């Protein structure tokens, strides 16, 4: 299984923090350690069998490439200094990185989520996952996602998200950030596609930003069926409210 991880966005919802630090590198507590969000997403996917990764980055995201470059000298230093817990953590991460096939692709202009996926086209063969690494899904199970499906969850106010209409689990329509949502189900940015998504995205005429939902809608109009896989434990860490909610959930769990 291959995963395309899109990490080229500007992160405007988390400014000024993200002026110099990519939102994907924001720290979260995970398994009693502090890790960047993108590392947590990578480790989740790796633990579920994904070994081929394409990271779509932009010019100001070089820190992500550096982070995924193993630094064994640092591990040796930590071990020599008696900091064995930190050394074990880094060594485990580096072992995953070295066992995976990782490539970085540049999105040279901020033209939207759909465009970020499209620039990965020359490097993808067969069906693949697409993941937005500013969202954590605690009940993630990629094996439950058939080809041409994506995750959805229920929220109280869906107006800032892609909103989905379903018949059973079949997607009949979706709309990006509607003023008047037709449901309270939103897209969670974890998708399983076949290569038709590239053709659909390339056919969409757009101004400003190409949205991934535009490509999916084009395929639905052609008659291709998409399935929605419902999840519940979702945190959108790309905005302040979601980030605080996640941190608050950790504090609450420690107080139990």
N, C-alpha and C positions, 0 to 999 in steps of 0.2 A: 504493500500500500504506500502511495506517495501522498504527501501533504504539502500544499502551497500555503505558506504562512505570510499574510500580507502585513508588513510593518513599515509602510512608506508614508502613512498619513501625517498630517501636520500636528495633530494632537491639540487643536485649538480649545477644546472643552476643558483642558486641564492647565491652560496658561495661568500664571507665568512659569509654573514648575517645568512645563514641557518646552520652554524656549530653548534650552540647551540639552535637556535630558529627554530622550524619546519616551513617550507614554508607556511603551512596551517594556521599558526598563524600570518602571515604578516598582518600589519594593512592596512585597506582601509577605505575611507570615504563612508558611506552609509546612506542615509536619514539624513544627517547633523550630523552624529555621526561617531566616529572612532571605527571600529570593526575588529576583525580578519576575514580573508576570510572565514574560516570554519564556523563561526557563521552566516555570511551572507547566505552561502549556506544552512545551517540548517534551518534558518528562512524562506528562500524562499520555501524550500520543505515543511516545516510545514504549511505555509500559503496556499499551494496547496493540503493539505489533507494528507500528509504523517505523520504517527504517530509512525511507527516502524523503528528504526535506528540501523544499525550495523556499528560501526566504526572499520576499520582494521588499527591497529597502530603497531608501532615497539618499541623496548626497549627505544629508545631515544625520544619517543613522549608522555611521561607521562603527560607533561604539558597540552595536549589536554584533557585527562581524568580529570585532576584537574579543567580545565576551565569549563567543563560541570557538575561540582559538585556544586550545589547552595550554596552560602555563605550568609545566611540571616543575620548574624551578621554584615556583611559589609553594607547590605542594611539598616539595622537599624541605623548604625553609620552615613551613608550618610543623612538619614532623620533627625537625631538628629542634624546634622551639618548644616542643611538648604540647602543641595545639592540635591534638590528635583528632578531636571531633571535627574541627574545621577542615583538616586535611582529608579525612574520610569523605566528608561531604563533597569537596571539590574533586577528589579522585573518582568518586562514583559518577559525578556529572561528566567528567572528561572521558570516562570509559564509554558512556552512552554516546557522546559526541563522536568518538573515534570509531565506534561500531556502526554509526549511521553514515549515510551518504548525504552530505549537506552542500548545497550550492546557494550562492547569493546572486540575485538579479536586480538590476536598478530600474526603478520607475523614475524617469528623469524629470517629469512634471507632475504636480499633484492633480491628476485628472479623475480621481474617484476610485472607489473600491473595485468597480467592474473593470476599469482600466488596469488597475494593479494586477488583477487576475489575468487579464489578457496578455500582459507582457511576459507571463510565464509560459505562454503557449508553445514556444519552440522547444521547451525542455520537458514537456509532459507527454506521456504515452499511456493510453488506457484510462481507466477511471481513477479518480483522485479526490482527496479531501481539500477543501479550502477552509482556512481558519483565520478569524480575526483575533489576534492575541491580546486584546484588551478586555476579553470576557472569559471569566472562569465558570465552568460548568462542573459542579461537584458530583453530579450523577451522570457523568459522561460515559457513554458506551458506544464506541464507533461501530462495533459489530452489529448494533441494532439499526444502523443507518443503511438502507438499501441504496443502490445507485439511483441518482436523481432524487435526492431527499435533502432535507435540512431540519435543524432543530427549531422548535418553537416553545414559547412559554407564555403564561398569562401575566399581565401587568394591569395595574389600575389605570394608568394614563399612557396609552400607546402612541401618542401623537408624534413623539420624537424618534420613532422606529419604523421599520418595515412592518406593515400590518397584513395579516394573513386571513383569508377566508377559506374555510374547509367544508367538505362534505365527507364525513367520517374522518379519515386521515388523508384524503386526497385534496391537494391544493387546487382551488378553482380560480383564485386571484390573489394578488398581493400588491400593495401600494406603499411607496416610500414616503414616510412622514406626512400622512394625510391630515388635513384640518378636521375632518369629520370621520373618524375611524369606523369601519364597519364591523370590527370585532375587537376584543381585547387580547388577541393572540399576536405576538410579535415574533419576528425572525431572530433567532439566536445565531450569530455568525459562525456556524459550523455546518458545512455543506458537503455532500458527496455527489460528484458530477461524473458524467461521461464527457467525451471531448466535444460533443455538440455545443456545449456552453460557449466555447471559443468562437464558433461560427456565428452563434446568436449575438454575442457581444460585439463582434466585428461588424455586424449588420445594423447595429443601432446608431441612429443619428442623434448626436447630443451636443449640448453647449455647456461648457464649464466642466461638469463631472459626469462620467459614465457610471451608472449605478448597476450593481450586480443584479438587483431586482428587475431591471429592464431586460437583461438577457433571459432571465427565468420566465418573465411574462411572454417574451417572444416565443420561447419554446412551448409554453402552455398553449398559446394561440395556434401553434402548428399541430397540436394534438399530443405532444409528449406529456406523460403523466409525472407529476411530482408528488412525493409523499412528505408529510410532516411528522416528525418524531417529537413527542412532547417530553420536556424535561422540567424540573421544578427548582432545582437548587442552582440558580443562575445569578451571577454578579457582574454587572457592567462596570468595569473598573476604569473605563475611559471617561467617566464624568465624576465629579466630586461626590455627588450623592451616593452613587453606587460604590465608590471607593470607601466612603465612611460606613455605609451599610455593611460591607464585608468586614471591616475592622471591628465594628460593633458586634457582629455575630461571633467573632473570635473571643471578644471580651466576655460576652454572655455565656459562651460555652465553657470558659474557664471558671466562671462563677457558679456553675451548676454543681 
